[in-house]
Amino acid sequence: MASFRFRRAAVAVAAAAVLPLALTACGENDSSTSAADKGTTAPAEEKSTSPADDAAPGGDGPFGPACASVPTEGAGSFDGMAKDPVATAASNNPALSTLVAAVKKAGLVDTLNNAQNITVFAPTNDAFAKLPKADLDKVLADKEMLTNILTYHVVGQKLTPQQLENGSYETLQKSTLTTKGSGEDYTVNDSSEVVCGNVSTGNATVYIVDTVLMPKS
C-alpha cells in the first residue's frame, strides 16, 4: 500500500508541471485517472525569468528603449551583468565605455565594486558626447573634479522604479539629486532621461541615462 501511494504521488507531481490537478483523499476510487494518465497536456504558459529579473528590486526587470541594444547573452547581457559588481558589469556594456574609462581614470573601480546596495545613474557614451570636447577633456584631466562628478551619479541605496516617481536622494558626493516620473518614463534632475532602467548587477541597481549629471558647485 505504501508503494502504491508513492507511485500515485510521483504521477501527481509530474502532471502538475503541465496541468493543475485536484488531489483527492486516499479513499479515491481506483478507477479515476488524471489528465496526464489519458495522455492529454495543456500548453505551457509559465513565463520564463532571467537572473536579472529575479535580482531586480521589486521583482521588475529592465525597461526602456536603450535596453534593446543590450546583448542577449554573454557578460554584457542582463544575465551576465547580474553576476558581476557594477564597475565590472559596466565594462562589459559597449554603450558605457566612456563612463568606464572615466571611472578607471578617477580610481573608483574598487570603490564601486566593493560598495553594497547602491544605485548608479550611468551616462551613456552619447551622454558624454553632449559635453563640449574642451570641457570633457578638462574634467578627465582633473581627478578631483572627475571624482566629484562621478560620485554624484551614485546613491547609497538600491532604488526601485517606484522610488523614482518623486524622490530626492543624497549621493556619494554628498549633494542631492531629484527624480520624477512614472511607468517607464523617468528623469533625473529634470534633464537627464532614463533610457534603460532597473538593471541589476551583483551589488547595484543601474539606471542608464542620456545626460551627464552635474552637481551644483
Secondary structure, 3 states (H helix, E strand, C coil): CHHHHHHHHHHHHHHHCCCCCCCCCCCCCCCCCCCCCCCCCCCCCCCCCCHHHHHCHHHCCCECHHHHHCCCCCCCCHHHHCCCCHHHHHHCCHHHHHHHHHHHHHCCHHHHHHCCCEEEEEECHHHHHCCCHHHHHHHHHCHHHHHHHHHCCEECCCCCHHHHCEEEEEECCCCEEEEEEECCEEEECCCEEEEEEEEECCCEEEEEECCCCCCCC
